[in-house]
Amino acid sequence: MDVVGDKIAVGTGHGQEARGYQSLVTLMQQGSGYSPQFMADITDDMIAAEKKDPDIWDLHGKFDGKNDGWFANDPVDGALNLMSRNPDGTTAYLDPGADGKNDRLEYLLKERDWDTVDTTQWTGNIERTGDDTADSDARKGLGAALEAAATGQQPDSPLGKPEPHSESQARVMQSTIALLDKGAAGDTVHDNLKVPLGRALNDYTADTHAILGGYAPNSPVGQDHIAGSGDSASITNSKESLLRVMRGVSDGVIGTNSEGDPVRVYDSLYEGQRRYAAEYLDTGRQVPQSSLTENVTSWDVRSRHVGEAFGGMNAIGTDMVLDVRDTEVGKINDEARYAYHGFGALANTIPQVGDIAQRAVDAATYEWSKDVITEKENIARAEVSKETAGGIAGTNDIIDSWADTREAKGSDAAENAKGEAKQSYITGREEAYSALRTRK
């Protein structure tokens, strides 16, 4: 392969000539068990070849979908898909490193030419070369590799409880968010990256809740480096970057419900935040019943964090409904999936929680759609201000349901916590609108 990998290996007629690496990766898709070093070596070789000739893999016609996607016309993307079967190897390959010297991730996300389809245009009897285009499968391998590298799990694996990650995994996730948001462009994520990145973000729910809730290190501006060490590392991106990337992936379709309606990435992100919020509230200290007529400071602190997180999440949902930046096919609208109230078979897309938190979530009404619609109507009437917060009902439901597990629902302490959550909800919502540029 060192000799023929980047050279013409076979002609298929009509001027179509496949190269050695395209044939090799096509063959490798039928096998398994490749060593991480082998995958890294051939992928690096292919990247070196295309840096010399960006059109090296270009072919006439598309090779995507069920009928033609078997052929690895983009062998780099195909190799990344194969690599994702070994998450630890993929993490090592994409990890920028503590010194940031490994630039593979930056190349793949920001620099690489993904358009590998040659096009022609006829002017009378003259055939002219048109602009290159991309297959509909473009970046699917990259998406699988990003999910595997950031989570340490094979793509599409059921999510467990939100836990800390290794330093390498966290660096991949942190760098991915930062790179996607270069130039404040995080809200424009490629379609084939939305679902795998949405799943990865849900695996980081503990970290994203801290960032959205304003209690992460150096919040809200974040840090350029991860926090923690060993297998207890966390991402520390800025709140603005995280919000934009979460918005960027939210309108991806992660599956369908029992009625065939689309379930968006946003649904899974929101449900992940809702479940974690209940678990986070449950870390508030236990108090005797006699104290429920008093201010319980630890409950107020956690409620502020929860309120701020949901203010941001509902602003993302409102932005999806308003669809202020584009009218592309597949974007969510007022009618899309708002009748959906459960996950069923898609439960593996959201992180798991403990029994008490699950009981609180099950008891709480799933009302995010009403919150989002309320906020949308306020914005449409230009009536949103820093003093109003019409979309906090879902947040209050979570706090009420959690308080009920402590036999504290309706108590002064619980009502005070909801008041604290409302103020922070407004803060989170306003910060999110500023990041997403919804109100122009």
NORTA-V955318 format. One record per run of one state. SS is the DSSP state (alpha for helix, beta for strand, coil for the rest). FROM is the first residue (numbers start at 1). TO is the last residue. If there is no record, write none. Layout:
ss:SS from:FROM to:TO
ss:SS from:FROM to:TO
//
This chain:
ss:coil from:1 to:7
ss:beta from:8 to:13
ss:coil from:14 to:15
ss:beta from:16 to:19
ss:alpha from:20 to:28
ss:coil from:29 to:35
ss:alpha from:36 to:52
ss:coil from:53 to:58
ss:beta from:59 to:60
ss:coil from:61 to:64
ss:alpha from:65 to:68
ss:coil from:69 to:74
ss:alpha from:75 to:83
ss:coil from:84 to:86
ss:alpha from:87 to:94
ss:coil from:95 to:103
ss:alpha from:104 to:111
ss:coil from:112 to:116
ss:beta from:117 to:118
ss:coil from:119 to:119
ss:beta from:120 to:123
ss:coil from:124 to:125
ss:beta from:126 to:129
ss:coil from:130 to:132
ss:beta from:133 to:133
ss:coil from:134 to:139
ss:alpha from:140 to:151
ss:coil from:152 to:160
ss:beta from:161 to:161
ss:coil from:162 to:164
ss:beta from:165 to:165
ss:coil from:166 to:166
ss:alpha from:167 to:180
ss:coil from:181 to:181
ss:alpha from:182 to:184
ss:coil from:185 to:190
ss:alpha from:191 to:203
ss:coil from:204 to:204
ss:alpha from:205 to:212
ss:coil from:213 to:226
ss:beta from:227 to:229
ss:coil from:230 to:231
ss:beta from:232 to:234
ss:coil from:235 to:238
ss:alpha from:239 to:250
ss:coil from:251 to:252
ss:beta from:253 to:256
ss:coil from:257 to:261
ss:beta from:262 to:264
ss:alpha from:265 to:281
ss:coil from:282 to:288
ss:alpha from:289 to:293
ss:coil from:294 to:296
ss:alpha from:297 to:322
ss:coil from:323 to:343
ss:alpha from:344 to:349
ss:coil from:350 to:351
ss:beta from:352 to:352
ss:coil from:353 to:354
ss:alpha from:355 to:363
ss:coil from:364 to:367
ss:alpha from:368 to:380
ss:coil from:381 to:392
ss:alpha from:393 to:405
ss:coil from:406 to:411
ss:alpha from:412 to:436
ss:coil from:437 to:440
//
